[in-house]
Amino acid sequence: MVLNSDGTKKPFRKHKTAAERSTPAKPGLQARAAAAKILAAVVDRKLPLDGALDHEHGNPAYKALGENDRALVRAILNTTLRHLPRIDAAIAALLESPLPEGARALHHVLAIGAAQILYLDVPDHSAVDLAVEQANQDPRNRRFAKLVNAILRRLGREKAEVLEEIGKVSPMPTWFIARLEKAYGRDTALAISESQLEPAAIDLTVKSDPEGWAKRLNGVALPTGGVRLAAFDGGIPSLEGFDEGAWWVQDAAASIPAKLFGDLSGKRTADLCAAPGGKTAQLILAGGTVTALDQSESRLRRLRSNLDRLGLQAETIVADLTTFEPAERFDAILLDAPCSSTGTTRRHPDVLWTKGAEDIARLAALQERLLRHALTLLTPDGTLVFSNCSLDPAEGEEVVARVLADTRGIERVRIDAGGWPGLEAAITPLGEFRTLPTMLKMPDGIASGLDGFYAAVLRRMT
């Protein structure tokens, strides 16, 4: 029974009144509510952010928004995920006691409110007011509305001091920063951690004339042979050269593995995990007769569409690589293997919240299976490039080392650092590629850095 304050029985009301239903939500409230729901899906349920923000199949609360509000939700989520350990530290420092068990919904309301106050160009009063309204509208959080108000208002008042204090906290989760420290040392690990706070650059792989396209598009030519764009207005399809297929978007690091083959003229070439097709296009332009393999028909449809825009052709096959047996062996194979994608946190800040150490171990085991099988598909004297966009050596160096240790007739081909001016530091003592997000410094006005990538060249001996 529910009672009024005077002790009389309060009438039960299951549904809102017509007046309540007709009261419009505060401007911006639905966007914040969508952001909190999606943050919960990413952090608590380990669902990828790209899926939640898909315009056709994404989160219903997100799909219900107009484009301006969708852009706001994306900005809030990317910012929150990039800075989440620091946001958590800021909130914890202002709480007299930890939030109650099971108060995850409240945590997410506070987190997106704090992200707006600390890192986004949103008026503090607006962020506070909408967070309090969110709390009031959620029966689980209503009793904490005053707490939300107090915490966020104090964050606004003490912003400079809070930012200085939490700047000592790594913006990467502790489980992953520990792995980076083990692999690269503390200083490099912390530099990588800080680098993920910078949005990723937009890089293009061009069919030809990178210097010319850099001038046309107000960018700079890269040591990888691509072009990096400065900030620009409008969308990618509006840029010169898009419609005629003169280039495609591809991070500088992602363009490296296909270039390690050199001239592929007259060679049967396979791209074994091919979609979405950027590397396939590179192999075709290098002269290879290319077979593009992927286990997903929908992903291969996207690849074909991308190749059509570029005016390029490849044979496409839907198959499971672990059982794939071609009629003829290949002279060259690119295996850009599925991985944890921890090298892409600048553009995918959800990765470190949807993956864990167990995922890295599982994916490393899969990569090893794929690599061992792919090597059997090579002709004598054939070359295989193994690569992925993980920062963790467990998914790169350690996989290749194990395979080389017990596979007869396979050798590592050392990559010559002299052939990569500007990226010499990315060539390891073993002659493999290991790019880090801290590499590739650019002039003022152009974003620095690139994705974390690993690549090794292997050859089947005759």
C-alpha angles and dihedrals in degrees: 000000000000117000133200119237090265092056097255120131114270112223114250113246118184098179134042117256120254089253091054092047091051095050105107119232117251112270109269095015096107091051091053091046090052091049092052092049093049093046088055091050092052101041102032102030098030094232117157117255094225090061093051091050096047109127093220107032103018134112110316093226089055095045090053092062130091119248095262091054091045089055089051091051091051091050093048094048097045090048094046094049093046092053102028099123089050092046090050090050092050093051094045091052091057097047119092088209133007119275114269121270110273094023093123093127089056091048091055092050090052093045097054091043091052092047090057093048098044104034113012134070093247121127109256094228091055094050091048096045094049093046090052090048090051090053093048093051094052114075089209092057105030094100089054096054093105090050091052089050093049097046096047095043090052090049088055093049094046098034098129094049093044093050091050092050098046091045085083090063118089111243089219121081115264095246092060100038087055090056091048092050090052092050102039109012129258099282095051092043091054091046090052089048092053092045092064089068090071116083114245120262122243109246127186130204107214128203091226145338102041092179091054094048091047089058094045094049098038093246139114131258113246131218087245090064094254134106129250117208128222118223112296140175122248133024131307094255089059093063123102112265098026098102094046092048096241093146145357135213112264130148113250092243093050090056094058103076096059090049091058091077095062115197112011098179111151094003127128102235132188130199099196102188094028113160133135085027111228092121091042089057090050092052091050092050089050087062102259126144093233133209112190115204129191133155092225121075091197091054090049090052088057090048092051090049091051092048091048090057089050093047092239133130136208137164108256125205130184106215146132105254093213090067101026113129115177123206088239131028121246130246091209132022130187113200109184093176130209109264145160091276091222090148091066101060092120089068098023107039092168093069096087091050097047096043133058141180090278090057091053091052092048094048093046089055090050091048091053092052091049093047094049091051094043091055089059089060094062126102117231108285088016121145129228126191114202116196146153141169098248123120091205117097088212086074097042127017094028094050093052092044092055093047093048091047095062107020116093121217097023125110136179116246110215116232112229110233088204089070092060109058109188092024101060090120089062093065110091126217088260091056097254129129119252114168120187128199088245093065131089105050114206134201120265113292093029122091115245129215135049138219121291107255140169126203135170131180117223129184132201106226120226 
